[in-house]
Amino acid sequence: MKKSSIALMLLLLTGMFSQHSHAAKTTIQAPPFSTSPEVRAFIIDMHQRYGFDVAHLTRQFATIHSNAIVLRAIRPAAVPAQQRSWVRYRERFVNERRTRNGLRFWQENAAELARAEAIYGVPPEIIVAIIGVETEYGRNMGKFGVLEALATLAFEYPPRAEFFRNELEQFLLMARENGVNPLDIRGSYAGAIGIPQFMPSSQRQYAVDFDGDDKIDLRLSNTDAIGSVARFLNMHGWQARAQIAVPATVEGDPTVLVNAGIKPATPLKELRKQGITAYADDEEQAAALIDLVTPNQTTEYWLGFENFYVITRYNRSSFYAMSVFQLAEGLRLSNEANAKQPMASVD
């Protein structure tokens, strides 16, 4: 073989090797969290404050890495405010499929839902609707390793590092209290867990062993999920048998009222003087004006009362709370209609 041919082959092989090496470098996984000085300091802190074994925690953090998918998911979408669409948001959660599956969930867990209402004052349709919006009744609980997701956000996402550092701490405590390996728990990209998608701090503070088996399991126990949702709302001020929201009409510019926020602060009788018309059980109860905006359509207005605000403690979004409320109303009406249907005769 000529020297020129050999030289050409070597050049080609070198180029292929170089390309292969470059590709390998681009797919190299991030170093394990156990190598981070910040994580090592966190582990020492967990040992000093809560008695965690340093070597054991270090081994667990050695198996997880910064998750780029989590970081992409947590970053706010670059969508202008004027493109927020109530109609589009509503279609995702208030639909025939979630109503049909919600009625089935209600029927299968009727006794537990009734017991939760008796104890906490929260009606079944609200509990079912929240679980429906969150995970479609346990069908979509998330596939991310919660330890890795929370560590990624705690140590790689500065805008909310403090919040997620606390959630990581609460998660490790929760796993230890329940005798669960934290590496085995799956959830959302933000670390929410189980059928009702509780963050670890919420689970430790509000979740309840509603099925009496001496453990809280929000991933496998519908009963624990039902009781925990009801207790969460109750402890945030749910008012039994009180109104949630009513449609409203607006005269004039409502900007000041809308910008006042979703915390009910103005009695309905005072809102009437400012051009708001709505029908409610009690003219003295405080309300907030809620605007549901859809681009190129007339804005939909509602008055939200204290219970509407309580739903937003679960997710701080008026779109979210209204979806829960409207799905709940659809569930309630469908359940009542089913109850009125005559039973088939049995010969």
ZITARA-V798006 format. One record per pair of residues at least 4 apart in sequence whose C-alpha atoms are under 6 Angstrom apart, sorted by the first residue. I is the first residue (numbers start at 1). J is the second residue. D is the distance in whole Angstrom. If there is no record, write none. Layout:
i/j/d
I/J/D
I/J/D
//
This chain:
i/j/d
10/14/6
30/65/6
32/62/5
32/64/6
32/65/5
33/61/5
33/62/6
33/65/6
34/58/6
34/61/5
34/62/5
46/50/5
46/52/6
47/51/4
47/52/4
54/58/6
64/148/6
66/152/5
70/189/5
85/293/6
85/294/4
86/90/6
86/292/6
86/293/6
86/294/5
90/94/6
90/323/6
93/133/6
94/327/5
96/100/6
98/102/6
99/331/6
106/110/5
113/124/5
116/120/6
116/227/6
117/121/5
117/122/5
117/123/5
120/234/6
121/240/5
122/230/6
125/129/6
125/328/5
125/332/6
126/328/5
128/132/6
129/324/5
129/327/6
129/328/5
130/324/6
131/135/6
131/137/5
131/196/5
132/136/4
132/137/5
135/139/6
135/140/5
135/141/6
138/195/5
141/187/6
141/194/6
142/187/4
142/188/4
143/186/5
143/187/6
144/186/5
144/187/5
144/188/6
144/189/6
145/186/5
146/150/6
146/185/6
146/186/5
146/187/6
146/191/5
148/152/6
149/189/6
150/154/6
150/168/6
150/191/6
151/155/6
152/156/5
153/157/5
153/164/6
154/161/4
154/164/5
154/165/5
157/161/6
161/165/6
164/168/6
167/171/6
167/200/6
167/201/6
170/174/6
170/200/6
170/201/5
171/200/5
175/179/6
175/180/5
175/182/6
187/191/6
187/192/6
187/193/5
188/192/5
192/197/5
192/198/5
192/199/4
193/197/5
193/198/5
194/218/5
194/219/4
195/218/6
195/219/6
196/225/6
198/202/6
198/203/6
202/206/6
203/207/5
206/232/5
207/228/4
208/228/5
209/215/6
209/216/5
209/224/6
210/223/6
210/224/5
210/227/5
211/223/6
217/221/6
218/224/6
218/225/5
224/228/6
231/235/6
233/238/6
234/238/5
238/307/6
244/305/5
244/307/5
244/308/5
245/303/5
245/304/4
245/305/6
246/302/6
246/303/5
247/302/4
248/277/6
248/278/5
248/301/5
248/302/5
249/276/6
249/277/5
250/275/6
250/276/5
251/275/5
255/259/6
258/289/6
262/288/5
263/309/6
264/286/5
264/287/4
264/288/4
264/305/6
265/286/5
265/287/6
266/286/5
266/287/6
267/284/5
267/285/5
267/286/4
268/283/5
269/283/5
271/276/5
272/276/5
272/277/6
287/303/6
287/304/5
287/305/5
288/303/5
288/304/5
289/303/5
290/301/6
290/302/5
290/303/6
291/300/6
291/301/5
292/299/6
292/300/5
293/299/5
304/308/5
311/321/6
312/316/5
312/317/6
312/321/6
323/327/6
324/328/6
331/335/6
//
